[in-house]
Amino acid sequence: MLRRGDRRKPPGGTKDDGDVPGRGMGHKAGKCRGREAAGRREAGGRQKVKVKAYLLDVARFQQEPMAEGDEFCLLCENLSQGRRQKIGKFRHGKGKALSLGAGLLLDYGLSRYGLRERDVVIGYGEDKKPYLRDFPGIHFNLSHSGSLAMAVFADCEVGCDIEKVAVPDMRVAYRFFAAGEVEALKGVEGEKLTEYFFRFWTLKESFLKVTGKGIRMPLDEFCIRLGPPVRAEQGGRSLGYGFAEYAYPGYRAALCIEKPEGESWEGAEPEVLSWEQIRQHVSGIKNNPFQNPLDVI
């Protein structure tokens, strides 16, 4: 039974893998945030946050034979033992493929910093949000739903959420959403109602992942205003977070970052990766060693 403050995935959603909401850095966050902000400061005192996001469609591997095939296993072998254990915990191909996709995106994103997923030590904060123990200046978050995996990297606290769009369960909205959000939903119907529902859901999820309060913060304790610009409010006061939203066929996605006043950000548009890119990344060579090349997404 759901209680007030419980978090529930909407219809069509899939449980996120290794991206439980929470402030990943714990006590380290306060120590490094000042240095991070100083590193982001531009001439004239203005700061700019750098964000990079990725998407990967894992539908190919969600059929049971493919989830146990040679190519799937070879990709898994390039990831850490911890990630392989996560993949192995899923009983069906759909979950295995999504967990693999999340791991591959984490590995791909870390390569921009000269790192590999299998070599870093991942710790977990108070609410089980993962963080890089030895690299406190690199923040990341993962999400997946349907057949899409998503990863985001930034030089500040960051959260992301992606959801497969389905018929909205308005009982969830009436029970868990803030009053202002419910009022906004009451003012629309049809396709617009579905759009608003999943906009609110992904924005709220991404916000929870940044705040560090996770399941300890009831969903109706803060209100998302769709704007523009999108903002989060609590007690009628606007909070210092920045948002970005994305719509894909059958999906909605959102990013949220800590954004002090006067701070801008760039690079948030997710890059949709192809399996050719993933293979080249894993192999480290231009010639693709895999069989049956896939088309670019």
N, C-alpha and C positions, 0 to 999 in steps of 0.2 A: 504493500500500500504506500502510495506517495504521501509524504508529509510536507508541510510548509518548509520550503528551503531545499527540498529534494530537487535534483536535476533530472530531466527526462528528455530523451531524444524524441523529436517529432516523428510522425509516420514517414518511413523511408530512410530514416537516419541510421547510421551505423556507429557503434561505440568507438570512440577515438582510441588510438593505440599509442600509449606512452606519452600522452600530452595532457594529463590530468591538470585542471586549472590550479594555479597557485604560483606564488612568487618563488621562482626557481632558486634565486640566489640566497634566500634567507638573510642571515646577518652579514654576508659578504656584499650584498647589494648596496647597502649604504656606504660601505667603504670604497667601492669601485665607481659608484655613480658619479661622483664629483670628477674623477679622472676622465670618465667617458664623456661627460658634458664638456670638459675642457678640450678634449680631443676633437669634439664636433664643432667647436666655436669657430666661426668664420670672421673675416675682417669686419670691423664695425660692431662686433659683439653678438651678431646673430648666429644662431646655431642651426645646423641642418642634420637631421637624422637620416641615415642610410638604411634602406630596407630592400631586401631581395626575396621574392617569393617564387615558388615553383609548383607546377601541377603535373601529374602523371596519370594516364588512364591505364588501369591494370586489368581491363576486361578480358584481355587475351588469356590471362592466367587464372581466371575465376572458374573455369571448367575443371572438374576434378582431375582428368588425365593430365592437363597442363600443369596443375598445381603440384604434381609429383614427377614431372618430366625432367629430362637432363638439363634443359636450359634454365628452368626454375631453380634446380638444385645448384647449378653453377653460379647463378646470381646470388643465392643465399650464402655460398661459401666465401664470397667476397665481403661479407658483413661480419660483425662481431658475434661472439657466442651468445651474448645477451639478446641481440636482435633475432638470432636464429631460434632461440628458446621461445621468444614471443611468437614468432611465426608458427612454431610447432604446437603451441597451445591451442591454436584454432583447429576445430574439427573439420571444417569444410573449406573448399577451395576459395570461396569469396573472401573469407576473413584472412586466410593465408596470403592471398594476393595483395590485399590492402596493406597488411603489415609489412610485406616485402616492399611494396611501393613506398611506404613511409620511410623504411630503412634506406632504400636507394636514394630517395630525395635528401635525406639527412646526409648521406655520404657525398652526394653530388654538391650540395651546398657548402659543406665543410671543406671541400677541395678548393674553394675560392680563397680559403685562409691557409692553404697548404696542409690541411689536416685530412684524416680519413676516419670514418665512423668506427672502424674496427680498432683504431689506435687510441681514441680518446676515452677518458673515464667519465661516465655519466653519473652524476649524483641526483638525489631527489630532495626537493624542498619540503616544507611543512605539509603542503597539500599534494605531495607526490608529483609535482611538476618537475620534469627533468631539466638539468642544467649541466654545462661542461665544467667539471670541478677545477680543471687547471687553466681554463680560459674564461674568466669571469666577464670579459668584455664582449664575448660573443653570445648573443641570446638567440634562441630558436624556439619554434613551436610546430607541432604536427597535428594534422586532422585528416580524416577520411570519411567518405560516405559513398554508397552506391558502388561505382567503379573508379572513383577519382581519389587520389591521395594528394595532400597539400603540405607544403613545408614553407616556413618563413624564417628569415634570418635578419637580425638588426643589431645595432650597437646600443640598444636600450631594451627594456622589457617589452615583449611583444606577444601577441596572441593571435590565433587564426581559427576559423571554423568554416567548414564546407558541409552543405547538406543537400541531399537529393530531394528535389521538390516532390511533394505528394499532396493529397487532400489534407488541408490543415485541420488539426484536432482542436477545435475552438474550446473544448473543455480545458485543455492545457492553458490556453490564453486566459480564460476567465479565472482560473484557479491560481496561476502563478505569475502572470504578467502584471506590471504596474498599471495603476488606474489610467494614466495618460496613454499608455500603449493600447489598452482595451478600448478606450474611446476612439482612438485612431482606427482600429479594426472595425468598429461598429459603423464607421462612416464610409466603408467601401464594401464591395461584394464581387463575386465571380473571380476572374483572374487577378484583379487588383487585390482582393482579400488574400489570395494565396501568396502573391508577391509580398505584401506587407507582413504577413505572418512569418515567412521565412527570412525576410529582412530583419525583423525584430529578433528572431531566434539566433541567427548567425552573429548579429551585432552583440547581443547579450552574451553569447557564449565566448566570443573573442574578448569581450571586456572582462569577463570573469577570469579568463586565463592570465590576464595582465595584472589584475589587482592583487592576486595572491590569496584571496579569501575563498575562492573556489566554492565548494558546497557549503561553506559556512556562511555565505551571503545569500539570503533568499532572493529569488528572481524579481520579486516585487519591491525590493529595497532600493532599487535604482530604476530610473526611467530613461529609455532611449528616445530621443527626439530625432525624427528622420530628416529634419532640416529642409533644404541644405543651409549650412553644413550639418552633418550628423553630429550629435553630441550626447553625452551621458550626463544626467542630472541626478542629484540626490538632495532631497529637502529643498527643491527649487533652485539649487545652486549648481552651476555648470562645473563639471569636473575636468581636470587637465589631461584629457586623452584625445588622441586623434584616430579617425576611422577611415577605412576605404572599403568599398563594396564592389562586387563583381557578379555578373550574371552570365551563366553559360547555359546551353540548352539542357533543361531539366535540372539545373543546379543553381544554388545561391552560395556565395562565399563572402567572408568579411575578414578584415584585419583590424587590429587595434594596437596602438602603441602608447606608451607614456609620452606625453607631449607638453612640456612646460610652455608657458606663455611666451610667444615670440619665436618659438622653434618651428622650423619648417621640416618637411621630409620629402624624399624622392625615391624613385625606384620601386614602388609598391606594386606595379602592374605585374601579375604573375607570368612567368615564362612557362609555356606549355612545352614540356620536353617530349621528344620522340624516343622510341626504344632504340633507334639508331644512336642517338646521343648517349643514352644510358650504356649501351654496349661499348661504345668508344671510350666512355669514361671508365668503365670497369676494366676493359682490356688495356687501356693506356696506349693503344696504337690506333692508327687510322684505319687499317684493314680490319674489317669485322670478322672475328673468329667464329661467330655463331652461325648456326644453320637457320634456314627459313627466315630471311630478313623481313622485318615488319615495315609496313608503310608508316610514314610520318603521321603523327596524330593530326 
